[in-house]
Amino acid sequence: MRTYRRRIWISIILLVLPLVFALSARANADGKYRWDIVHISSFSPVTAFPGGFASALANDGSKITVTGDGTFDPQEPDEVTGGGTWTTFAPDGTTVTGSGTYSVQQLVRFTVAPGVQTAGFIDNIVPTAPGDLTDLRSGLLLVRIAYSDGSKGILVVSCHLNGGPDFVARPAAPASIFEGITASKGYVDYWNRVPPIGAPAPVDGNRTLFHILSQD
């Protein structure tokens, strides 16, 4: 009898656990978000505005550079807005091979990651309150996009929040999360992100942010 009861409890646990994890993941991502490719106007202190650019490289060293922002709801894949501009370059890095605009068509997925932003960061993108960084999120976003030349692709936006200066109270995102973008366009995959330059002399570009705008 005891063995029979144990088997029943094990079966119940195995049935319930996936539901618990699913509800937890849903709660973690519920709400409406904004994504931005960020422009850093100053590094002392670090000050963020919309309107930045980010780049990624293809297998032969050719490059795509994009601007952009938009909104999405993780539970409503078609409830998306946004887009930006794109420019592609030959492997020499300077010869332009194409340019135009793109629009976001659909959310593929979004996953929130741990981590908070560095204290003292000045956010002018969604300034709900001066110095309030609680609406910033780290994470990984994939959206389907349509380019103005008729090609289609996937834009990947990844945000790594830096944490600190007290990394116990303000932990950074995991080191496995990159900062920047990758993208595909037609049959070309610009898979190798161009990282942001932070030291020794910081340079604007290749930085992203997620804001949660409303939470269900």
C-alpha positions in Angstrom: 0.0 0.0 0.0 2.8 2.4 0.9 4.6 1.7 -2.4 1.3 2.3 -4.3 0.8 5.7 -2.5 4.3 6.7 -3.3 3.8 6.0 -7.0 0.6 8.1 -7.0 2.4 11.0 -5.4 5.3 10.7 -7.9 2.8 10.7 -10.8 1.1 13.8 -9.4 4.4 15.6 -9.0 5.5 14.7 -12.5 2.2 16.1 -13.9 2.2 19.3 -11.8 5.9 20.3 -12.2 5.7 21.2 -15.9 2.7 23.3 -15.2 4.4 25.1 -12.4 7.5 25.8 -14.6 5.3 27.0 -17.4 3.4 29.4 -15.2 6.6 30.7 -13.7 8.1 31.3 -17.2 4.9 33.0 -18.3 4.9 35.3 -15.2 8.5 36.1 -15.9 7.7 37.4 -19.3 4.2 38.7 -19.1 3.5 42.3 -20.1 4.5 44.7 -22.8 8.2 45.5 -23.6 10.2 47.9 -25.6 13.5 47.1 -27.3 16.1 49.6 -28.4 19.4 49.8 -30.2 20.9 52.4 -28.0 22.8 55.6 -28.6 25.3 56.5 -25.8 25.7 60.3 -25.7 28.1 60.3 -22.8 30.2 57.8 -20.9 30.7 60.0 -17.8 28.1 59.1 -16.6 26.8 56.6 -19.1 23.8 58.3 -20.7 21.4 56.4 -23.1 19.1 57.7 -25.8 17.2 56.0 -28.6 18.6 56.1 -32.1 21.8 54.0 -31.9 23.3 51.5 -34.3 24.6 47.9 -34.0 26.4 45.6 -36.4 27.1 41.9 -37.1 29.4 40.1 -39.5 28.8 37.2 -41.9 31.1 34.3 -42.6 33.2 36.2 -45.2 33.5 39.4 -43.0 30.7 41.2 -44.8 28.7 43.3 -42.4 25.1 44.5 -41.7 24.5 47.6 -39.6 21.0 48.3 -38.3 19.2 50.9 -36.2 15.8 50.3 -34.6 13.4 50.0 -31.8 9.9 48.5 -31.2 7.5 47.0 -28.8 6.2 43.5 -28.2 4.1 41.3 -25.9 5.6 37.8 -25.2 2.1 36.3 -25.1 0.9 37.9 -28.3 3.4 37.1 -31.1 1.6 39.3 -33.7 1.2 42.3 -31.4 4.5 43.8 -32.5 5.6 47.3 -33.7 8.9 48.7 -34.8 11.7 48.6 -37.3 14.6 50.7 -38.4 17.2 51.1 -41.1 19.7 48.6 -42.5 23.0 48.9 -44.5 25.1 46.1 -45.7 28.8 46.3 -46.5 31.3 44.2 -48.5 34.1 42.3 -46.6 36.3 45.4 -46.8 34.0 47.1 -44.3 33.5 50.3 -46.3 31.9 49.4 -49.7 28.1 49.7 -49.3 26.2 46.8 -51.0 22.7 47.7 -50.0 20.5 49.9 -47.7 17.0 50.6 -46.8 14.5 50.1 -44.0 13.0 47.1 -42.3 9.8 46.4 -40.3 9.1 43.9 -37.6 6.5 41.3 -38.6 6.3 38.9 -35.7 7.7 37.9 -32.4 9.6 34.5 -32.5 10.4 34.5 -28.8 11.6 36.5 -25.9 13.3 35.3 -22.7 14.1 37.5 -19.7 17.5 37.0 -18.1 18.8 37.8 -14.6 20.8 40.9 -14.0 20.3 44.6 -13.3 21.8 47.8 -14.7 24.8 49.6 -13.2 23.8 52.2 -10.6 24.3 55.8 -11.9 23.3 54.9 -15.5 21.1 57.7 -17.0 18.2 56.3 -19.0 16.5 58.7 -21.4 14.6 56.1 -23.4 11.7 55.4 -21.1 12.4 57.9 -18.3 9.6 56.9 -15.9 11.4 58.6 -13.1 14.9 60.1 -12.9 17.4 57.5 -11.7 14.8 54.7 -11.7 16.3 51.6 -13.4 13.8 49.1 -12.2 12.0 48.8 -15.6 15.2 47.7 -17.4 15.6 44.0 -18.3 18.3 41.8 -19.6 17.3 39.1 -22.1 17.2 37.7 -25.6 14.7 38.7 -28.4 14.1 37.1 -31.8 11.7 38.8 -34.3 10.9 38.2 -37.9 11.6 41.2 -40.1 10.9 42.3 -43.7 13.5 44.3 -45.5 12.6 47.1 -47.9 14.2 45.2 -50.9 11.8 42.3 -50.5 14.1 40.0 -48.5 13.2 38.6 -45.1 15.1 37.5 -42.0 15.4 37.3 -38.3 16.7 40.0 -36.0 18.2 38.9 -32.7 18.5 41.5 -30.0 20.5 40.6 -26.9 21.0 42.7 -23.8 23.6 42.2 -21.1 23.0 44.4 -18.1 26.3 45.2 -16.3 25.3 45.3 -12.6 27.5 47.0 -9.9 29.2 48.7 -8.5 28.1 46.5 -5.6 27.7 43.2 -7.5 26.1 41.5 -4.5 23.3 44.0 -4.3 23.3 44.7 -8.1 24.3 41.5 -9.9 25.3 41.6 -13.6 23.6 39.4 -16.2 25.4 36.0 -16.9 28.5 36.2 -18.9 27.0 33.9 -21.5 24.7 36.7 -22.6 26.2 38.9 -25.3 25.5 42.6 -25.9 24.4 43.6 -29.4 22.6 42.1 -32.4 22.8 39.4 -35.0 20.6 39.2 -38.1 19.8 37.1 -41.1 18.9 38.6 -44.5 17.7 36.2 -47.2 20.3 33.4 -47.3 23.0 35.3 -45.5 23.4 34.9 -41.7 25.3 37.8 -40.0 25.9 35.5 -37.1 29.0 37.2 -35.5 28.0 40.2 -33.5 30.3 43.2 -33.3 30.8 43.8 -29.6 30.5 47.2 -27.9 33.8 48.9 -27.1 34.1 49.8 -23.4 37.8 50.1 -22.6 40.3 51.6 -22.7 38.3 54.3 -24.6 34.5 53.7 -24.8 32.9 54.0 -28.3 29.2 54.5 -29.1 27.5 51.6 -30.8 26.4 47.9 -30.5 24.4 48.4 -27.3 20.8 47.4 -26.6 18.2 47.8 -23.9 14.8 46.2 -22.9 12.2 48.1 -20.9 9.1 46.6 -19.4 6.3 49.0 -20.2 3.4 47.3 -18.5 3.0 44.1 -16.5 0.0 41.7 -16.5 
